């Protein structure tokens, strides 16, 4: 499975996911893209971003 099956598809199909992703700090965006094959829904995107932010602070 590649990234296009997850985050790329989500960002292409959801304006709200795209806006949320764009609002994230660069390091969180990078982590999302690196793990994008496991992120299929907006809820998963939010949870992953929140978890990444907590880990770095």
C-alpha distance matrix in Angstrom:
0.0 3.8 7.0 8.2 6.6 8.7 11.7 12.3 12.6 14.7 16.9 17.4 18.5 20.5 23.5 24.2 20.8 21.4 24.9 23.9 21.3 24.1 26.5 24.7 26.0 24.3 23.2 21.5 19.7 18.5 17.2 15.5 13.8 13.0 11.3 10.1 6.6 9.0 11.6 12.0 15.8 18.8 20.0 16.9 17.4 21.1 20.8 18.5 20.9 23.9 22.7 22.1 25.5 27.2 25.9 27.4 30.7
3.8 0.0 3.8 5.5 5.7 7.5 9.6 9.6 10.8 13.1 14.6 15.1 16.9 18.8 21.5 22.3 18.9 18.9 22.5 21.7 18.8 21.2 23.9 22.1 23.3 21.3 20.5 19.1 17.0 15.6 15.0 13.2 10.9 10.4 9.7 8.1 5.5 9.0 10.9 11.7 15.4 17.9 19.5 16.5 16.2 20.0 20.1 17.5 19.3 22.7 21.8 20.7 23.9 26.0 24.8 25.8 29.1
7.0 3.8 0.0 3.8 5.3 5.4 6.2 6.3 8.4 10.3 11.3 12.3 14.4 15.9 18.2 19.0 15.5 15.3 18.8 18.1 15.1 17.4 20.2 18.5 19.8 17.9 17.5 15.8 13.5 12.6 12.2 10.0 7.5 8.1 7.6 5.0 4.1 7.8 8.6 9.8 13.1 15.1 17.0 14.2 13.2 17.0 17.5 14.9 16.3 19.8 19.4 18.1 21.0 23.4 22.5 23.3 26.5
8.2 5.5 3.8 0.0 3.8 5.4 6.4 4.7 5.8 8.7 9.8 9.7 11.8 14.0 16.6 18.0 14.8 14.5 18.2 18.2 15.5 17.6 20.7 19.7 21.4 19.7 19.8 18.1 15.3 15.0 15.1 12.4 10.0 11.5 11.0 7.8 7.0 10.2 10.1 9.9 13.0 15.1 17.6 15.4 14.4 18.1 19.3 17.1 18.3 21.8 21.9 20.8 23.4 26.1 25.5 26.2 29.2
6.6 5.7 5.3 3.8 0.0 3.8 6.9 6.8 6.1 8.5 10.9 11.0 11.9 14.1 17.2 18.2 15.1 15.7 19.4 18.9 16.7 19.4 22.1 21.1 23.1 21.8 21.6 19.4 17.0 17.0 16.3 13.4 11.8 12.9 11.4 8.2 6.1 8.5 8.7 7.7 11.2 14.0 16.1 13.8 13.8 17.5 18.3 16.5 18.4 21.6 21.5 21.0 23.9 26.1 25.6 26.8 29.7
8.7 7.5 5.4 5.4 3.8 0.0 3.8 5.7 5.6 6.2 8.8 10.2 10.9 12.1 15.1 15.5 12.1 13.1 16.5 15.6 13.5 16.6 18.9 17.7 19.9 19.0 18.8 16.2 14.1 14.5 13.5 10.3 9.5 11.1 9.0 5.6 4.7 6.1 5.1 4.7 8.1 10.6 12.6 10.3 10.0 13.8 14.6 12.9 14.7 17.8 17.9 17.6 20.3 22.5 22.3 23.6 26.3
11.7 9.6 6.2 6.4 6.9 3.8 0.0 3.8 5.4 4.9 6.0 8.4 9.8 10.3 12.6 12.9 9.3 9.8 13.2 12.4 9.9 12.8 15.3 14.2 16.5 15.6 15.8 13.2 10.8 11.7 11.3 7.8 7.1 9.7 8.4 4.7 6.4 7.7 5.4 6.0 8.1 9.3 11.8 9.8 8.1 11.8 13.3 11.4 12.3 15.8 16.4 15.6 17.9 20.6 20.6 21.4 24.0
12.3 9.6 6.3 4.7 6.8 5.7 3.8 0.0 3.8 5.5 5.3 6.1 8.6 10.1 12.2 13.6 10.5 9.8 13.5 13.7 11.1 13.1 16.3 15.7 17.8 16.5 17.3 15.3 12.2 12.9 13.5 10.3 8.4 11.3 11.0 7.4 8.6 10.9 9.1 9.0 11.0 12.0 15.0 13.4 11.5 15.0 16.9 15.0 15.4 19.0 19.8 18.7 20.8 23.7 23.7 24.1 26.7
12.6 10.8 8.4 5.8 6.1 5.6 5.4 3.8 0.0 3.8 5.5 5.1 6.1 8.5 11.4 13.0 10.5 10.5 14.3 14.7 13.0 15.2 18.2 18.1 20.6 19.8 20.6 18.2 15.3 16.4 16.6 13.1 11.8 14.4 13.5 9.7 9.8 11.6 9.6 7.9 9.6 11.2 14.4 13.4 12.2 15.6 17.6 16.4 17.2 20.5 21.5 20.9 23.0 25.7 26.0 26.7 29.2
14.7 13.1 10.3 8.7 8.5 6.2 4.9 5.5 3.8 0.0 3.8 5.5 5.3 5.9 9.0 9.8 7.0 8.1 11.6 11.6 10.4 13.1 15.6 15.6 18.6 18.4 19.2 16.4 13.9 15.7 15.6 11.8 11.6 14.6 13.2 9.6 10.5 11.2 8.1 6.2 6.6 7.6 11.0 10.5 9.2 12.3 14.5 13.9 14.5 17.5 18.9 18.7 20.5 23.1 23.8 24.7 26.8
16.9 14.6 11.3 9.8 10.9 8.8 6.0 5.3 5.5 3.8 0.0 3.8 5.5 5.4 7.0 8.4 5.8 5.0 8.8 9.6 8.1 10.1 13.0 13.5 16.4 16.0 17.5 15.0 12.0 14.2 14.9 11.4 10.8 14.4 13.9 10.5 12.4 13.4 10.4 9.5 9.6 9.1 12.8 12.5 10.1 12.7 15.6 14.7 14.3 17.5 19.3 18.6 19.8 22.9 23.7 23.9 26.0
17.4 15.1 12.3 9.7 11.0 10.2 8.4 6.1 5.1 5.5 3.8 0.0 3.8 6.0 7.7 10.4 8.8 7.6 11.2 12.8 11.6 12.8 16.0 16.9 19.6 19.0 20.7 18.5 15.3 17.1 18.1 14.7 13.5 16.9 16.6 12.9 14.2 15.8 13.1 11.6 11.9 12.1 15.8 15.6 13.6 16.3 19.1 18.3 18.1 21.3 23.0 22.3 23.6 26.7 27.4 27.6 29.7
18.5 16.9 14.4 11.8 11.9 10.9 9.8 8.6 6.1 5.3 5.5 3.8 0.0 3.8 6.7 9.2 8.4 8.6 11.7 13.2 12.9 14.6 17.2 18.3 21.5 21.4 23.0 20.3 17.5 19.7 20.2 16.5 16.0 19.2 18.3 14.6 15.4 16.3 13.3 10.9 10.5 10.7 14.4 15.0 13.6 16.0 18.8 18.7 18.7 21.5 23.4 23.3 24.6 27.3 28.4 29.0 30.8
20.5 18.8 15.9 14.0 14.1 12.1 10.3 10.1 8.5 5.9 5.4 6.0 3.8 0.0 3.8 5.5 5.3 6.2 8.7 10.0 10.6 12.4 14.4 15.8 19.3 19.9 21.5 18.6 16.1 18.9 19.3 15.6 15.8 19.3 18.2 14.9 16.3 16.5 13.1 11.0 9.4 8.4 12.1 13.3 11.7 13.3 16.5 16.8 16.5 19.0 21.3 21.4 22.2 24.9 26.4 26.9 28.4
23.5 21.5 18.2 16.6 17.2 15.1 12.6 12.2 11.4 9.0 7.0 7.7 6.7 3.8 0.0 3.8 5.5 5.0 6.1 8.6 9.8 10.5 12.4 14.6 18.1 18.9 21.0 18.4 16.0 19.1 19.9 16.6 16.9 20.6 20.0 16.9 18.9 19.2 15.7 14.2 12.4 10.4 13.9 15.4 13.2 14.1 17.7 18.1 16.9 19.2 22.0 21.8 22.1 25.0 26.7 26.8 28.0
24.2 22.3 19.0 18.0 18.2 15.5 12.9 13.6 13.0 9.8 8.4 10.4 9.2 5.5 3.8 0.0 3.8 5.4 5.1 6.1 8.5 9.9 10.7 12.8 16.5 18.0 19.8 16.9 15.1 18.5 18.9 15.6 16.8 20.3 19.4 16.7 19.0 18.6 14.8 13.7 11.1 8.2 11.2 13.3 11.1 11.2 14.8 15.8 14.5 16.3 19.3 19.5 19.5 22.1 24.2 24.5 25.4
20.8 18.9 15.5 14.8 15.1 12.1 9.3 10.5 10.5 7.0 5.8 8.8 8.4 5.3 5.5 3.8 0.0 3.8 5.5 5.1 6.0 8.5 9.9 10.9 14.5 15.6 17.0 13.9 12.0 15.2 15.4 12.0 13.2 16.6 15.6 12.9 15.3 15.0 11.2 10.6 8.6 5.9 9.3 10.4 7.8 8.8 12.3 12.6 11.6 14.0 16.6 16.6 17.1 19.9 21.5 21.9 23.2
21.4 18.9 15.3 14.5 15.7 13.1 9.8 9.8 10.5 8.1 5.0 7.6 8.6 6.2 5.0 5.4 3.8 0.0 3.8 5.5 5.1 6.1 8.7 10.2 13.5 14.0 16.1 13.7 11.0 14.2 15.3 12.2 12.5 16.3 16.1 13.4 16.1 16.6 13.1 12.9 11.7 9.5 12.9 13.4 10.3 11.6 15.1 14.7 13.1 15.9 18.5 17.7 18.0 21.2 22.6 22.4 23.9
24.9 22.5 18.8 18.2 19.4 16.5 13.2 13.5 14.3 11.6 8.8 11.2 11.7 8.7 6.1 5.1 5.5 3.8 0.0 3.8 5.5 5.2 6.3 9.0 12.4 13.8 16.3 13.9 11.9 15.5 16.7 14.0 15.0 18.6 18.6 16.3 19.3 19.3 15.8 15.8 14.0 11.0 13.8 15.0 11.8 11.8 15.5 15.6 13.3 15.4 18.6 17.9 17.4 20.6 22.5 22.0 22.9
23.9 21.7 18.1 18.2 18.9 15.6 12.4 13.7 14.7 11.6 9.6 12.8 13.2 10.0 8.6 6.1 5.1 5.5 3.8 0.0 3.8 5.4 5.2 6.7 10.5 12.4 14.2 11.3 10.1 13.8 14.3 11.8 13.6 16.9 16.5 14.7 17.8 17.3 13.8 14.3 12.3 9.0 11.1 12.2 8.9 8.3 12.0 12.2 9.7 11.7 14.9 14.4 13.9 16.9 19.0 18.8 19.6
21.3 18.8 15.1 15.5 16.7 13.5 9.9 11.1 13.0 10.4 8.1 11.6 12.9 10.6 9.8 8.5 6.0 5.1 5.5 3.8 0.0 3.8 5.4 5.4 8.7 9.6 11.4 8.7 6.7 10.3 11.2 8.6 10.0 13.4 13.5 11.8 15.2 15.2 12.1 13.2 12.2 9.7 12.1 11.9 8.2 8.9 12.1 11.1 8.7 11.7 14.2 13.0 13.0 16.4 17.8 17.4 18.9
24.1 21.2 17.4 17.6 19.4 16.6 12.8 13.1 15.2 13.1 10.1 12.8 14.6 12.4 10.5 9.9 8.5 6.1 5.2 5.4 3.8 0.0 3.8 5.5 8.1 8.8 11.7 10.1 7.8 11.3 13.2 11.3 12.0 15.5 16.3 14.7 18.2 18.6 15.7 16.7 15.8 13.2 15.7 15.7 12.0 12.3 15.5 14.5 11.7 14.3 17.0 15.3 14.7 18.4 19.7 18.6 19.9
26.5 23.9 20.2 20.7 22.1 18.9 15.3 16.3 18.2 15.6 13.0 16.0 17.2 14.4 12.4 10.7 9.9 8.7 6.3 5.2 5.4 3.8 0.0 3.8 6.7 9.0 11.6 9.8 9.0 12.6 13.9 12.6 14.2 17.2 17.8 16.7 20.3 20.1 17.1 18.4 16.9 13.8 15.5 16.0 12.4 11.5 14.6 14.1 10.7 12.5 15.6 14.2 12.8 16.2 18.1 16.9 17.5
24.7 22.1 18.5 19.7 21.1 17.7 14.2 15.7 18.1 15.6 13.5 16.9 18.3 15.8 14.6 12.8 10.9 10.2 9.0 6.7 5.4 5.5 3.8 0.0 3.8 6.4 8.1 6.1 6.1 9.6 10.6 9.8 11.9 14.4 15.0 14.6 18.3 17.9 15.3 17.3 16.3 13.6 14.8 14.4 10.8 10.1 12.6 11.4 7.8 9.9 12.5 10.6 9.4 13.1 14.5 13.3 14.4
26.0 23.3 19.8 21.4 23.1 19.9 16.5 17.8 20.6 18.6 16.4 19.6 21.5 19.3 18.1 16.5 14.5 13.5 12.4 10.5 8.7 8.1 6.7 3.8 0.0 3.8 5.6 5.4 6.3 8.8 10.1 10.7 12.5 14.4 15.6 16.0 19.7 19.6 17.5 20.0 19.4 17.0 17.9 17.1 13.7 13.1 14.8 13.1 9.5 11.3 13.2 10.5 8.9 12.7 13.5 11.4 12.6
24.3 21.3 17.9 19.7 21.8 19.0 15.6 16.5 19.8 18.4 16.0 19.0 21.4 19.9 18.9 18.0 15.6 14.0 13.8 12.4 9.6 8.8 9.0 6.4 3.8 0.0 3.8 5.4 5.0 6.1 8.7 9.8 10.5 12.2 14.3 14.7 18.4 18.9 17.4 20.0 20.1 18.2 19.5 18.1 14.7 15.0 16.6 14.1 11.1 13.6 14.8 11.6 11.0 14.7 14.7 12.5 14.5
23.2 20.5 17.5 19.8 21.6 18.8 15.8 17.3 20.6 19.2 17.5 20.7 23.0 21.5 21.0 19.8 17.0 16.1 16.3 14.2 11.4 11.7 11.6 8.1 5.6 3.8 0.0 3.8 5.5 5.1 6.3 8.7 10.0 10.5 12.4 13.8 17.3 17.5 16.5 19.6 20.0 18.5 19.2 17.3 14.2 14.6 15.3 12.4 9.9 12.2 12.5 8.8 8.9 12.3 11.5 9.4 12.1
21.5 19.1 15.8 18.1 19.4 16.2 13.2 15.3 18.2 16.4 15.0 18.5 20.3 18.6 18.4 16.9 13.9 13.7 13.9 11.3 8.7 10.1 9.8 6.1 5.4 5.4 3.8 0.0 3.8 5.3 5.0 6.1 8.6 9.7 10.6 11.6 15.2 14.8 13.4 16.4 16.5 14.9 15.4 13.6 10.5 10.8 11.6 8.9 6.2 8.9 9.6 6.4 6.9 10.5 10.5 9.4 11.9
19.7 17.0 13.5 15.3 17.0 14.1 10.8 12.2 15.3 13.9 12.0 15.3 17.5 16.1 16.0 15.1 12.0 11.0 11.9 10.1 6.7 7.8 9.0 6.1 6.3 5.0 5.5 3.8 0.0 3.8 5.5 5.0 6.2 8.6 9.9 9.9 13.7 14.1 12.4 15.0 15.4 14.0 15.4 13.7 10.2 11.5 13.0 10.3 8.1 11.5 12.5 9.7 10.5 14.2 14.1 13.2 15.7
18.5 15.6 12.6 15.0 17.0 14.5 11.7 12.9 16.4 15.7 14.2 17.1 19.7 18.9 19.1 18.5 15.2 14.2 15.5 13.8 10.3 11.3 12.6 9.6 8.8 6.1 5.1 5.3 3.8 0.0 3.8 5.4 5.2 6.1 8.6 9.5 13.0 13.9 13.2 16.3 17.4 16.6 17.9 15.5 12.5 14.2 15.1 11.7 10.3 13.6 13.6 10.4 11.9 15.2 14.2 13.1 16.2
17.2 15.0 12.2 15.1 16.3 13.5 11.3 13.5 16.6 15.6 14.9 18.1 20.2 19.3 19.9 18.9 15.4 15.3 16.7 14.3 11.2 13.2 13.9 10.6 10.1 8.7 6.3 5.0 5.5 3.8 0.0 3.8 5.5 5.0 6.2 8.1 11.4 11.5 11.2 14.7 15.9 15.4 16.0 13.1 10.8 12.5 12.4 8.8 8.2 11.3 10.6 7.5 10.0 12.8 11.5 11.3 14.7
15.5 13.2 10.0 12.4 13.4 10.3 7.8 10.3 13.1 11.8 11.4 14.7 16.5 15.6 16.6 15.6 12.0 12.2 14.0 11.8 8.6 11.3 12.6 9.8 10.7 9.8 8.7 6.1 5.0 5.4 3.8 0.0 3.8 5.5 5.2 5.5 9.1 9.1 7.9 11.2 12.3 11.9 12.9 10.2 7.6 10.0 10.6 7.3 7.1 10.8 10.8 8.7 11.2 14.0 13.5 13.9 16.8
13.8 10.9 7.5 10.0 11.8 9.5 7.1 8.4 11.8 11.6 10.8 13.5 16.0 15.8 16.9 16.8 13.2 12.5 15.0 13.6 10.0 12.0 14.2 11.9 12.5 10.5 10.0 8.6 6.2 5.2 5.5 3.8 0.0 3.8 5.4 4.7 8.2 9.8 9.2 11.9 13.8 13.9 15.6 12.9 10.4 13.3 14.2 10.9 10.8 14.5 14.5 12.2 14.6 17.5 16.7 16.7 19.8
13.0 10.4 8.1 11.5 12.9 11.1 9.7 11.3 14.4 14.6 14.4 16.9 19.2 19.3 20.6 20.3 16.6 16.3 18.6 16.9 13.4 15.5 17.2 14.4 14.4 12.2 10.5 9.7 8.6 6.1 5.0 5.5 3.8 0.0 3.8 5.6 8.0 9.5 10.3 13.6 15.8 16.4 17.5 14.2 12.4 15.2 15.2 11.5 12.1 15.5 14.4 12.0 14.9 17.4 15.8 16.0 19.5
11.3 9.7 7.6 11.0 11.4 9.0 8.4 11.0 13.5 13.2 13.9 16.6 18.3 18.2 20.0 19.4 15.6 16.1 18.6 16.5 13.5 16.3 17.8 15.0 15.6 14.3 12.4 10.6 9.9 8.6 6.2 5.2 5.4 3.8 0.0 3.8 5.6 6.0 7.2 10.7 13.1 14.2 14.7 11.2 10.2 13.2 12.6 9.2 10.8 13.9 12.7 11.1 14.5 16.5 15.1 16.2 19.5
10.1 8.1 5.0 7.8 8.2 5.6 4.7 7.4 9.7 9.6 10.5 12.9 14.6 14.9 16.9 16.7 12.9 13.4 16.3 14.7 11.8 14.7 16.7 14.6 16.0 14.7 13.8 11.6 9.9 9.5 8.1 5.5 4.7 5.6 3.8 0.0 3.8 5.3 5.2 8.0 10.6 11.9 13.3 10.2 8.9 12.4 12.8 9.9 11.3 14.8 14.4 13.2 16.1 18.5 17.7 18.7 21.7
6.6 5.5 4.1 7.0 6.1 4.7 6.4 8.6 9.8 10.5 12.4 14.2 15.4 16.3 18.9 19.0 15.3 16.1 19.3 17.8 15.2 18.2 20.3 18.3 19.7 18.4 17.3 15.2 13.7 13.0 11.4 9.1 8.2 8.0 5.6 3.8 0.0 3.8 5.7 7.6 11.1 13.4 14.5 11.3 11.2 14.8 14.7 12.2 14.3 17.5 16.7 15.9 19.2 21.1 20.2 21.5 24.7
9.0 9.0 7.8 10.2 8.5 6.1 7.7 10.9 11.6 11.2 13.4 15.8 16.3 16.5 19.2 18.6 15.0 16.6 19.3 17.3 15.2 18.6 20.1 17.9 19.6 18.9 17.5 14.8 14.1 13.9 11.5 9.1 9.8 9.5 6.0 5.3 3.8 0.0 3.8 6.4 9.4 11.8 12.0 8.5 9.3 12.7 11.8 9.7 12.6 15.2 14.1 14.2 17.5 18.9 18.2 20.1 23.0
11.6 10.9 8.6 10.1 8.7 5.1 5.4 9.1 9.6 8.1 10.4 13.1 13.3 13.1 15.7 14.8 11.2 13.1 15.8 13.8 12.1 15.7 17.1 15.3 17.5 17.4 16.5 13.4 12.4 13.2 11.2 7.9 9.2 10.3 7.2 5.2 5.7 3.8 0.0 3.8 6.1 8.1 8.8 5.7 6.0 9.6 9.7 8.1 10.5 13.2 13.1 13.3 16.2 17.9 18.0 19.6 22.1
12.0 11.7 9.8 9.9 7.7 4.7 6.0 9.0 7.9 6.2 9.5 11.6 10.9 11.0 14.2 13.7 10.6 12.9 15.8 14.3 13.2 16.7 18.4 17.3 20.0 20.0 19.6 16.4 15.0 16.3 14.7 11.2 11.9 13.6 10.7 8.0 7.6 6.4 3.8 0.0 3.8 7.1 8.5 6.6 7.5 10.9 11.5 11.0 13.2 15.7 16.1 16.7 19.2 20.9 21.4 23.1 25.3
15.8 15.4 13.1 13.0 11.2 8.1 8.1 11.0 9.6 6.6 9.6 11.9 10.5 9.4 12.4 11.1 8.6 11.7 14.0 12.3 12.2 15.8 16.9 16.3 19.4 20.1 20.0 16.5 15.4 17.4 15.9 12.3 13.8 15.8 13.1 10.6 11.1 9.4 6.1 3.8 0.0 3.8 5.3 5.2 6.3 8.7 10.0 10.6 12.3 14.3 15.4 16.5 18.4 20.1 21.2 22.9 24.6
18.8 17.9 15.1 15.1 14.0 10.6 9.3 12.0 11.2 7.6 9.1 12.1 10.7 8.4 10.4 8.2 5.9 9.5 11.0 9.0 9.7 13.2 13.8 13.6 17.0 18.2 18.5 14.9 14.0 16.6 15.4 11.9 13.9 16.4 14.2 11.9 13.4 11.8 8.1 7.1 3.8 0.0 3.8 5.4 4.9 6.2 8.6 9.8 10.4 12.2 14.1 15.2 16.4 18.3 19.9 21.3 22.7
20.0 19.5 17.0 17.6 16.1 12.6 11.8 15.0 14.4 11.0 12.8 15.8 14.4 12.1 13.9 11.2 9.3 12.9 13.8 11.1 12.1 15.7 15.5 14.8 17.9 19.5 19.2 15.4 15.4 17.9 16.0 12.9 15.6 17.5 14.7 13.3 14.5 12.0 8.8 8.5 5.3 3.8 0.0 3.8 5.4 5.1 6.2 8.5 9.9 10.6 12.2 14.2 15.4 16.6 18.3 20.3 21.3
16.9 16.5 14.2 15.4 13.8 10.3 9.8 13.4 13.4 10.5 12.5 15.6 15.0 13.3 15.4 13.3 10.4 13.4 15.0 12.2 11.9 15.7 16.0 14.4 17.1 18.1 17.3 13.6 13.7 15.5 13.1 10.2 12.9 14.2 11.2 10.2 11.3 8.5 5.7 6.6 5.2 5.4 3.8 0.0 3.8 5.5 5.1 6.0 8.4 9.9 10.4 12.1 14.2 15.3 16.4 18.5 20.1
17.4 16.2 13.2 14.4 13.8 10.0 8.1 11.5 12.2 9.2 10.1 13.6 13.6 11.7 13.2 11.1 7.8 10.3 11.8 8.9 8.2 12.0 12.4 10.8 13.7 14.7 14.2 10.5 10.2 12.5 10.8 7.6 10.4 12.4 10.2 8.9 11.2 9.3 6.0 7.5 6.3 4.9 5.4 3.8 0.0 3.8 5.5 5.2 6.1 8.6 9.9 10.5 12.2 14.3 15.4 16.8 18.5
21.1 20.0 17.0 18.1 17.5 13.8 11.8 15.0 15.6 12.3 12.7 16.3 16.0 13.3 14.1 11.2 8.8 11.6 11.8 8.3 8.9 12.3 11.5 10.1 13.1 15.0 14.6 10.8 11.5 14.2 12.5 10.0 13.3 15.2 13.2 12.4 14.8 12.7 9.6 10.9 8.7 6.2 5.1 5.5 3.8 0.0 3.8 5.5 5.2 6.1 8.5 9.9 10.6 12.3 14.3 15.7 16.7
20.8 20.1 17.5 19.3 18.3 14.6 13.3 16.9 17.6 14.5 15.6 19.1 18.8 16.5 17.7 14.8 12.3 15.1 15.5 12.0 12.1 15.5 14.6 12.6 14.8 16.6 15.3 11.6 13.0 15.1 12.4 10.6 14.2 15.2 12.6 12.8 14.7 11.8 9.7 11.5 10.0 8.6 6.2 5.1 5.5 3.8 0.0 3.8 5.5 5.2 6.1 8.5 10.0 10.6 12.3 14.5 15.6
18.5 17.5 14.9 17.1 16.5 12.9 11.4 15.0 16.4 13.9 14.7 18.3 18.7 16.8 18.1 15.8 12.6 14.7 15.6 12.2 11.1 14.5 14.1 11.4 13.1 14.1 12.4 8.9 10.3 11.7 8.8 7.3 10.9 11.5 9.2 9.9 12.2 9.7 8.1 11.0 10.6 9.8 8.5 6.0 5.2 5.5 3.8 0.0 3.8 5.5 5.1 6.1 8.6 9.9 10.6 12.6 14.5
20.9 19.3 16.3 18.3 18.4 14.7 12.3 15.4 17.2 14.5 14.3 18.1 18.7 16.5 16.9 14.5 11.6 13.1 13.3 9.7 8.7 11.7 10.7 7.8 9.5 11.1 9.9 6.2 8.1 10.3 8.2 7.1 10.8 12.1 10.8 11.3 14.3 12.6 10.5 13.2 12.3 10.4 9.9 8.4 6.1 5.2 5.5 3.8 0.0 3.8 5.5 5.1 6.2 8.6 9.9 10.9 12.5
23.9 22.7 19.8 21.8 21.6 17.8 15.8 19.0 20.5 17.5 17.5 21.3 21.5 19.0 19.2 16.3 14.0 15.9 15.4 11.7 11.7 14.3 12.5 9.9 11.3 13.6 12.2 8.9 11.5 13.6 11.3 10.8 14.5 15.5 13.9 14.8 17.5 15.2 13.2 15.7 14.3 12.2 10.6 9.9 8.6 6.1 5.2 5.5 3.8 0.0 3.8 5.5 5.2 6.2 8.7 10.2 10.8
22.7 21.8 19.4 21.9 21.5 17.9 16.4 19.8 21.5 18.9 19.3 23.0 23.4 21.3 22.0 19.3 16.6 18.5 18.6 14.9 14.2 17.0 15.6 12.5 13.2 14.8 12.5 9.6 12.5 13.6 10.6 10.8 14.5 14.4 12.7 14.4 16.7 14.1 13.1 16.1 15.4 14.1 12.2 10.4 9.9 8.5 6.1 5.1 5.5 3.8 0.0 3.8 5.5 5.1 6.2 8.8 10.1
22.1 20.7 18.1 20.8 21.0 17.6 15.6 18.7 20.9 18.7 18.6 22.3 23.3 21.4 21.8 19.5 16.6 17.7 17.9 14.4 13.0 15.3 14.2 10.6 10.5 11.6 8.8 6.4 9.7 10.4 7.5 8.7 12.2 12.0 11.1 13.2 15.9 14.2 13.3 16.7 16.5 15.2 14.2 12.1 10.5 9.9 8.5 6.1 5.1 5.5 3.8 0.0 3.8 5.4 5.1 6.5 8.9
25.5 23.9 21.0 23.4 23.9 20.3 17.9 20.8 23.0 20.5 19.8 23.6 24.6 22.2 22.1 19.5 17.1 18.0 17.4 13.9 13.0 14.7 12.8 9.4 8.9 11.0 8.9 6.9 10.5 11.9 10.0 11.2 14.6 14.9 14.5 16.1 19.2 17.5 16.2 19.2 18.4 16.4 15.4 14.2 12.2 10.6 10.0 8.6 6.2 5.2 5.5 3.8 0.0 3.8 5.5 5.3 6.3
27.2 26.0 23.4 26.1 26.1 22.5 20.6 23.7 25.7 23.1 22.9 26.7 27.3 24.9 25.0 22.1 19.9 21.2 20.6 16.9 16.4 18.4 16.2 13.1 12.7 14.7 12.3 10.5 14.2 15.2 12.8 14.0 17.5 17.4 16.5 18.5 21.1 18.9 17.9 20.9 20.1 18.3 16.6 15.3 14.3 12.3 10.6 9.9 8.6 6.2 5.1 5.4 3.8 0.0 3.8 5.5 5.3
25.9 24.8 22.5 25.5 25.6 22.3 20.6 23.7 26.0 23.8 23.7 27.4 28.4 26.4 26.7 24.2 21.5 22.6 22.5 19.0 17.8 19.7 18.1 14.5 13.5 14.7 11.5 10.5 14.1 14.2 11.5 13.5 16.7 15.8 15.1 17.7 20.2 18.2 18.0 21.4 21.2 19.9 18.3 16.4 15.4 14.3 12.3 10.6 9.9 8.7 6.2 5.1 5.5 3.8 0.0 3.8 5.7
27.4 25.8 23.3 26.2 26.8 23.6 21.4 24.1 26.7 24.7 23.9 27.6 29.0 26.9 26.8 24.5 21.9 22.4 22.0 18.8 17.4 18.6 16.9 13.3 11.4 12.5 9.4 9.4 13.2 13.1 11.3 13.9 16.7 16.0 16.2 18.7 21.5 20.1 19.6 23.1 22.9 21.3 20.3 18.5 16.8 15.7 14.5 12.6 10.9 10.2 8.8 6.5 5.3 5.5 3.8 0.0 3.8
30.7 29.1 26.5 29.2 29.7 26.3 24.0 26.7 29.2 26.8 26.0 29.7 30.8 28.4 28.0 25.4 23.2 23.9 22.9 19.6 18.9 19.9 17.5 14.4 12.6 14.5 12.1 11.9 15.7 16.2 14.7 16.8 19.8 19.5 19.5 21.7 24.7 23.0 22.1 25.3 24.6 22.7 21.3 20.1 18.5 16.7 15.6 14.5 12.5 10.8 10.1 8.9 6.3 5.3 5.7 3.8 0.0
